[in-house]
Amino acid sequence: MIRTVTGQRIPKEGHKFVSLALWPVAQKFQKRMGMLRHLRHPNLSFSLHLEKSAQKAFAVLRMIRRTFSRITRTDFQILYGAYVNPVVYSGRTKDVILIERVQRAATKMVAGLKSMDYETRLVVLDLYPLEYRRLRGDLILTYALFEQGLANRFFTVDPANTRRGHGKKIFKLRAHNFIRQTFFSFRVVAAWNNLPETVVHAPSRTQFKTLLDTYLRESSPWQTYFPALRT
């Protein structure tokens, strides 16, 4: 039975109309509810959800392989971006390894790339490891929070600028359990504090992304994924 915010019941004859009108919202809600159901796991881990997501992603890859006899680089970018990438995302370290297997398998499907090593396939397809993508996304989000004056809602910012480096340092609070260490507001602190001042104080988000990519390109351990072919 569907209820409104006030608790009133919606008549049965109205179910079909409501479902059609709110179908996009309902889909998002169902996905989120699916994730929340897995949070009932005793250790509050997304691992079970990620395992099912990986299984679904591999099923999609098999379907693509059966449908297309030959996949070009352009085909891959469209198919992987539309059907596989939205299914998976990175979580804990062991979960990232699981999801990375999906990307490894997917990149082998492109014609002429199967015999190449994983790093070369990523370069040719203009992809990056999941850990790198999450780190880059975290740093861009942190810059946006400072840019919009919302950083204090997520972090404990050093107002007196008592630390070395750039003037937007964040205090790294203690994490008393592993779950807390995976929070965005905790995991991004060290990487953000280590950024050069020229990157942090970029005048625009677009320039920040450019400077950030240059910095990460020259930093370990990401040098492997930025050979001359990519520049």
Secondary structure as UniProt FT lines:
FT   TURN            5..6
FT   HELIX           12..14
FT   HELIX           15..21
FT   HELIX           23..38
FT   TURN            39..40
FT   TURN            42..43
FT   HELIX           47..67
FT   HELIX           73..79
FT   HELIX           80..84
FT   HELIX           85..87
FT   HELIX           93..107
FT   TURN            108..109
FT   TURN            111..115
FT   HELIX           118..125
FT   HELIX           130..147
FT   TURN            148..149
FT   HELIX           151..153
FT   STRAND          156..157
FT   TURN            159..160
FT   STRAND          170..171
FT   HELIX           178..181
FT   HELIX           184..187
FT   HELIX           189..193
FT   HELIX           197..200
FT   HELIX           205..217
FT   TURN            220..221
FT   HELIX           222..225
FT   HELIX           228..230
//
